[in-house]
Amino acid sequence: MNDPAPAAPTRPHVTVVGDVGLDVVTKLAGAIVFGHDTRAQVSVAPGGAGGNTAAWLARHDLDVSLIARVGADEAGRTARAELTAAGIDCLFAEDPVLATCCVVVLVAEDGDRTMLADRGANKAFSEADVVLPDIDLSTRRAHLHLSGYVLLDEGSRAAGLASLAAARAAGWTTSLDPQAATHIGTVGAATFLEWAHGVDLLLPNDAELAALGGVEMVLQHLKALVVTHGRHGASWYSADQRATVPAPQVHETDSTGAGDAFNAGLLASWLAGADPVDALRAGVLAGTAAAAAIGARPQDG
């Protein structure tokens, strides 16, 4: 079986389905001492895996739509305005009750991060919210990228599955980032792989891959697998090709959003017709650059 790859070098349109919200990023000056004060640098920034990936894709000069659910609040309005200003077509549903997602991100001195997430309005993301843009496949490539958080929450799961089904029915290619190893363990690897069956690219990190049962297990369900190894680069696995690209040795400031940036770099290259090795290189460079700065989105300038 050949690696899945776009057949024509036409300008792609990528539709992202995933969370949008705010990140409260807390850069720790030392280890947390529970019950006492810990010095930190705190900032509030736009976040959510869906919003982050869409923003990075737009930075790669792709046409991007983003399907998500936000609250009827200032955070939701700000999220829409910022993403629209970045050139993203925001196809947002507005929840009249639940607030826009908020995530507290604890960033350790070595750049590793721990997240405390309140998905807010994203928990109520529904099948009715999933309306794919109309794209003429005779002139454009169309691709759907799904954040695994949508599948791993029972409230939004049906919408995530509906988005994958609609994209396949429309003739689009698809990708899925599992996002959270701990939640995969809760639902079970076999169940998650059943949801992901037939996806063109699965994009886990090492912990998520382990939770799914390893490379050979995953390839029974999917066409190709791209695994990120943090500071050690990324690997491509498919029926007829395996390759690894190392990451450059740079100081990692904040890994928040680095995986989303990797996904965007990889997809932008792959959808333009690059082979797996070149697509890996593009993803690794994008993820490494993102990890060198505070925050989960592209910086101005």
N, C-alpha and C positions, 0 to 999 in steps of 0.2 A: 504494500500500500504506500503510495507516495505521500509526502508531507502535505497537509492542506495548505494551499497558498492561493492568493488572489490570481485570477487568470489574466487580468488586464490592468495596465498601469493608469487607470482613470482616477481622478481625484476622489478619495473616499469620503463618505459621510458616516460618522460614528455616533450612535445613540447610546448614551450611558444611562443605566437604571441603577439608582443607589441613593444613599443617604446624603442629605444636605443639612448643615448645621453650623454651630460655633464650637471652636476649640478654646478652652482655657488652658494655655500652655504654661506649665510650671517647671522652669529649669532649676533643678535642685543644686544647692551649693555644697551639699553633703548628704550623708545618709539620713533618712527620716527617723526621728526619734519620737515614736508615738506617745501622745500625752504631753508633748513639749513642743517648743517652737523649732522650726527648721528654716533657715534663710533660703530664699529662692528669688528668682527673677520671673515675674508673672506677666503674661500678655494675653490678650483676647484676639483671636484671629478666625477667619472663616475656615470651616472644616467639613467633615463628612466625606467618606470614601468616594461617593458618587461625584460630589462637587469637586473634590481634589483631582480625581482622574480626568473629569471633563476639562478643568482648568489647564492641566498639563497637556492634554490633547490639543486644546486650542492654541497653546504656545507652540506646538509643532505645525501650526498652520493647516489644521484639518477643519472641515466643517463638522460641528459638534452640536448635538441636541442632548438635553439632560431631562430625564423623567424622574420626578421625585415628589415628595409631599412635605410641606412646611406648615408652620402655624400661622394664624392670622395675627402676627405680632411684628414688632420692629425687627427682630432677628430674621424672620422670614423675608420681610421686605428688603432688608439690607442684603441678604444672600442673593435674592433675585437680581437686584440692581448691580451688584459686583460681578456676578457671572455674566449677565447680559453685557456689561461694559467690556468683558473679556471676549465678546463675540460668540457667546454660547446661546443657543435657542433654548430658553428655559420653559419646559412644558410641566409646570408645577400645579399640583392640586393644593388647595388651601384648607387646612383643618380648622373648623370653627371652635374646637375645644382644646386639643392638645397643643402644647408649645413646640416651637422649632427645636430640633435636636440640639443637645449640648453635651460636650465631652470634656472631661478634665484629663489632661495629658501630663503625666509626671515624667520628666526627662532627667535621667540620671547623669552623673558627671561624664560617663563614657558614651553618652548619646543614646543609649537604649531607653525605650519608653514603655510606660505602663498606662493603660487608659481606663478611665471610669466613665462609662457611657450611659446617657439617658437618651434613647432614640426618639423620644417625644412623638411628634406627628408621623415620623417614619414608621412607627408601630402600626399605624392605621392605614398605611399604603395599601391600596386595594386594586383589584383587577380593573375596575372602572377608571382608575387613574392611568392605566397603560394604554396610550394611544400613540402608535408609532408614526413618525413622520412619513409622508408619501414621497418615495424616492424612485425615480425612473432608473431601473437597473440596466437599461440599454445604454445609458451614458454615465452612470455613477456606480461605484461600489458602495454597498451598505453593510454595516457591521453593528452588532449589538454587544455591548460589554455590560455584564451584570456583576454587581457587588454581592458577595456571599452573605453579607449581613442581612440582605433582604430575604434570603432563603432560610437563614438560621433563626429568624424570629417568626413564631407561629402566626402572628398577626399580619405580617406582610408576605408570607411564603407563597400564597396563591398568586399574588401579583407577580412575584419573581418568576414562577413557573409559567405564568401566562405570557410574560414578556419573551421568554425563550421560545415558547411554542409559536408565538406570532412572528418572531423573527425568522424562524426556520420555515414557516409556511410562506413567508414573503420572499424566500430565497436568499436571505442574508447569511453571512458568516457570524459566528458567535464566540464570545470568550467569557470566562467566569473566574473571578478571584475568590477563593474560599474564605479568606479574611480572618478566621478565628479558630485556632486548633481546639480550644477548650469547648467551644460550642459544637464543633463537629463531633467531639466525643460524646456530647449529650444526645445528639440526634442519631448517632451511629454512622460509621463509615459507609456501610452498604446502602443506607437510606440516602445519604448525600450523593453518593455516586449514581444512584438511580435517578435522582433529580438532575444530575449533570450529564447523564448519558447522551452522547451524540454531540456535545459541545466541541467546537473546533480546537479551542485552546483552553486548557485549565492552567491557572497561574498561581500555584500555592508557594509558600515558603517551606523551609525544611520541616518545621514543626507541623504545619498543616498536612504536608505529604505523609509524614509519619502517622498522623491521626487517620489518614485515609487508607493506610495499609501498604504504602510504598509504590514504587514506579510500576512494577509489573501488574499489580492489582488495578491501578488507575488506568493503564493503557488497555485494559479489557473493555473499558467503557468509553474511552475518548480517543480522538484522532492524534492529538499531540499534547505534551505536557511540558510546561516551562517552570522550572523551580528556581526560586531566588535563595541565595545562600548568605544574605547579609553582606558583611565585609568581604566575602570570598567569591562574589560574582553570581553567576547564574548558569543553569544547564537546560538544554533542550533534549527531550526524549520523544521519539516516535518510532513507528515500526521499522523504518529504514535509516534513521539517523540519530546519533547521539553526539552532543557537543557541549563543551563547557567553556565559558569565557570568564576570566578572573576580573576582579574589580581593581581599579587603581588604588594604591596605598595613599589615602588622604585622611586628614583628621575629620572624624564624624562629629558634627555639632548636635544634630537633632534628627533622629531617624523617622520622625513623624512625617507621613506622606511620601517617604522614599519609595515604598512599594507601589503607590499610586503613580508616582512619576516614572518608575520602571515600566509599569504596564503601558503607560502612554507612549514612552519611547519605543518599546518593543512593537506595539500595535501600529504606530505610525510607520515604522520601517517595514514591518511585515505586510501591511496593507498596500504599501507602495511597490511590493513585489520582491523585497529583499529575501535572501536565503536565511535559514535559521541562524547561522553564525553571525551574519551582519545584523540581523534583528536583535540577537542577544547583546551584541556590542552596543547598539543604540539604546537598549533598555538599561544596561549596566551604567553607561555614561549618564543617562538621565537620572537614574536613581542615586548615583553617587553625588551628582551635583546637588540634588535636593537635600541629601543628608548633610551637606556642608553648611546649610543655613537653617536658622530657626524658622519653624512654621511648616505647614503642609502644602502650601500653594506656591506657584511661581512668584518671585519677587519682582517689583516694578523695575523697569529698565532693562 
